[in-house]
Amino acid sequence: MNITKKQFEEFPKVDYIFGEYMYKYKMHMDKEYRGLSKDDTFIDVKKIKAWQHSYKINYYNIMLFDKYLYMKYKDTDFSIRDIREIHIKEFLDFSYNVMKNKPITINQKLVSLRMIMKYICKYYNVLPYNIALMVPKLKIDSVKPTSISYSDIKKILSILREKNYGIRDVCICKIIMTTGMKITSVFNMKVNDVDLNNRLLRYDNLGKEFFYPIQDTLYNDLCSYMDFRSSINPKCNNLFVNSSGKPKNIRSFQIAFRNAVIKADLDEAYTAQNLRASFLYEMGRILNDENELSELTDQKIVKQYIALKENHFNDII
């Protein structure tokens, strides 16, 4: 099929082969997972949210395959009974070569097709077997996350400070690098999660509280940021807000970080994701024990207090 990435993306959504099955599949999954919310416990709510997110991804991937088949076979009498391994392989090749998807995305698409075909095989006599299972996943080479050197992060933070309200982005970076919190967790923090008097950061993860000590240089920057935050009269309780007082967008922080890296003219093309990787590398150096490091990445509070005192980034300027 001779079609460009732009043409495929701009082509409207179609209801070709999988449309009717996707609706029935959703009804089936809704019924199967409905029992999870009966007790209204943490784990049930978490599972339901995870399933809802998973379903959205699966639906999107299957509809892409449906559109691909339509664009290729719309002038024929092609039906779901005609699908074979070669059609799935061609779709995945198209996703890789034309859409420029990464191997992990290709494999995610394949998993989505396996799930819908498993359902169709079980409840409808239209496929001889789960054809998608006959298509192998792509091998994904293991690549270690990049760690930001001490000298490089100092340059990045220095450039971030030059921006209007740059102290906010500096605080975000320092929280990640001195606590190991995920970016999404940092952006979910509320203003009352900061206890400057006792120099503690609080994070609530589905009802479980974690506390992190505020290191000296982070403390000074947080004090400055909290003064700035008060001056704009924010309209929400989020800790990190934009100049309008609304919750700050993660994407805007990632762009600001990337621009600072470019301006610093560093050898490595660091991203904001490398902040936490740097923390984990430091903890691995300090602990030198795989089990302890595993516990630390799961945010075990006792281990963190022991390790955080020796974190190389605690005194970053």
JOJOTA-V595688 format. One record per residue. RES is the residue in one small letter. OMEGA is omega in whole degrees, -180 to 180 (* if undefined). Layout:
res=RES omega=OMEGA
res=RES omega=OMEGA
//
This chain:
res=m omega=-177
res=n omega=-178
res=i omega=-178
res=t omega=177
res=k omega=-179
res=k omega=180
res=q omega=-179
res=f omega=-178
res=e omega=-177
res=e omega=178
res=f omega=-176
res=p omega=177
res=k omega=-179
res=v omega=175
res=d omega=-169
res=y omega=-175
res=i omega=-171
res=f omega=-175
res=g omega=-177
res=e omega=-179
res=y omega=180
res=m omega=179
res=y omega=-180
res=k omega=179
res=y omega=178
res=k omega=178
res=m omega=179
res=h omega=-179
res=m omega=176
res=d omega=-179
res=k omega=-177
res=e omega=-176
res=y omega=-177
res=r omega=-179
res=g omega=-177
res=l omega=-175
res=s omega=-175
res=k omega=-177
res=d omega=178
res=d omega=178
res=t omega=-180
res=f omega=-172
res=i omega=179
res=d omega=180
res=v omega=-179
res=k omega=-180
res=k omega=-180
res=i omega=179
res=k omega=179
res=a omega=179
res=w omega=179
res=q omega=178
res=h omega=-180
res=s omega=-180
res=y omega=180
res=k omega=179
res=i omega=180
res=n omega=180
res=y omega=-179
res=y omega=-179
res=n omega=-179
res=i omega=177
res=m omega=175
res=l omega=177
res=f omega=179
res=d omega=179
res=k omega=179
res=y omega=180
res=l omega=180
res=y omega=-177
res=m omega=-179
res=k omega=-172
res=y omega=-175
res=k omega=-179
res=d omega=178
res=t omega=177
res=d omega=-180
res=f omega=180
res=s omega=-178
res=i omega=179
res=r omega=-178
res=d omega=-177
res=i omega=178
res=r omega=-179
res=e omega=-176
res=i omega=-180
res=h omega=178
res=i omega=179
res=k omega=180
res=e omega=178
res=f omega=180
res=l omega=175
res=d omega=178
res=f omega=180
res=s omega=-178
res=y omega=-173
res=n omega=-177
res=v omega=-179
res=m omega=177
res=k omega=176
res=n omega=176
res=k omega=-180
res=p omega=-179
res=i omega=177
res=t omega=177
res=i omega=-179
res=n omega=177
res=q omega=177
res=k omega=180
res=l omega=178
res=v omega=179
res=s omega=179
res=l omega=178
res=r omega=-178
res=m omega=-179
res=i omega=-180
res=m omega=174
res=k omega=178
res=y omega=-178
res=i omega=180
res=c omega=-177
res=k omega=-172
res=y omega=-178
res=y omega=-178
res=n omega=-178
res=v omega=177
res=l omega=-178
res=p omega=-180
res=y omega=179
res=n omega=-174
res=i omega=-177
res=a omega=179
res=l omega=-179
res=m omega=180
res=v omega=-177
res=p omega=174
res=k omega=175
res=l omega=177
res=k omega=-180
res=i omega=179
res=d omega=180
res=s omega=179
res=v omega=-180
res=k omega=177
res=p omega=-180
res=t omega=176
res=s omega=179
res=i omega=180
res=s omega=-179
res=y omega=-178
res=s omega=-179
res=d omega=-179
res=i omega=176
res=k omega=178
res=k omega=-179
res=i omega=-180
res=l omega=179
res=s omega=179
res=i omega=178
res=l omega=-179
res=r omega=-177
res=e omega=-178
res=k omega=168
res=n omega=-179
res=y omega=-179
res=g omega=179
res=i omega=178
res=r omega=-179
res=d omega=177
res=v omega=179
res=c omega=179
res=i omega=179
res=c omega=-176
res=k omega=178
res=i omega=-180
res=i omega=-174
res=m omega=179
res=t omega=179
res=t omega=-177
res=g omega=178
res=m omega=176
res=k omega=-179
res=i omega=-179
res=t omega=179
res=s omega=179
res=v omega=-178
res=f omega=177
res=n omega=-178
res=m omega=177
res=k omega=-175
res=v omega=180
res=n omega=174
res=d omega=179
res=v omega=178
res=d omega=-177
res=l omega=-179
res=n omega=180
res=n omega=179
res=r omega=179
res=l omega=169
res=l omega=179
res=r omega=175
res=y omega=-180
res=d omega=179
res=n omega=-180
res=l omega=176
res=g omega=178
res=k omega=-176
res=e omega=174
res=f omega=180
res=f omega=-178
res=y omega=176
res=p omega=176
res=i omega=-180
res=q omega=-172
res=d omega=-176
res=t omega=175
res=l omega=180
res=y omega=-179
res=n omega=-180
res=d omega=179
res=l omega=177
res=c omega=179
res=s omega=-179
res=y omega=-179
res=m omega=175
res=d omega=178
res=f omega=-178
res=r omega=180
res=s omega=-176
res=s omega=-178
res=i omega=176
res=n omega=-175
res=p omega=-177
res=k omega=-180
res=c omega=-179
res=n omega=179
res=n omega=179
res=l omega=-177
res=f omega=-176
res=v omega=177
res=n omega=-176
res=s omega=178
res=s omega=180
res=g omega=178
res=k omega=-179
res=p omega=179
res=k omega=-178
res=n omega=180
res=i omega=-178
res=r omega=-180
res=s omega=176
res=f omega=180
res=q omega=179
res=i omega=179
res=a omega=179
res=f omega=-180
res=r omega=179
res=n omega=178
res=a omega=177
res=v omega=180
res=i omega=-179
res=k omega=180
res=a omega=178
res=d omega=-178
res=l omega=-180
res=d omega=-179
res=e omega=177
res=a omega=-177
res=y omega=171
res=t omega=-180
res=a omega=179
res=q omega=-178
res=n omega=179
res=l omega=-179
res=r omega=178
res=a omega=179
res=s omega=177
res=f omega=-177
res=l omega=176
res=y omega=179
res=e omega=-180
res=m omega=177
res=g omega=178
res=r omega=-177
res=i omega=-175
res=l omega=-180
res=n omega=180
res=d omega=-174
res=e omega=-178
res=n omega=179
res=e omega=179
res=l omega=178
res=s omega=177
res=e omega=-178
res=l omega=-180
res=t omega=175
res=d omega=176
res=q omega=174
res=k omega=-166
res=i omega=-177
res=v omega=180
res=k omega=-179
res=q omega=-179
res=y omega=178
res=i omega=-174
res=a omega=-174
res=l omega=-180
res=k omega=-176
res=e omega=-177
res=n omega=-178
res=h omega=-176
res=f omega=-177
res=n omega=-177
res=d omega=179
res=i omega=-175
res=i omega=*
//
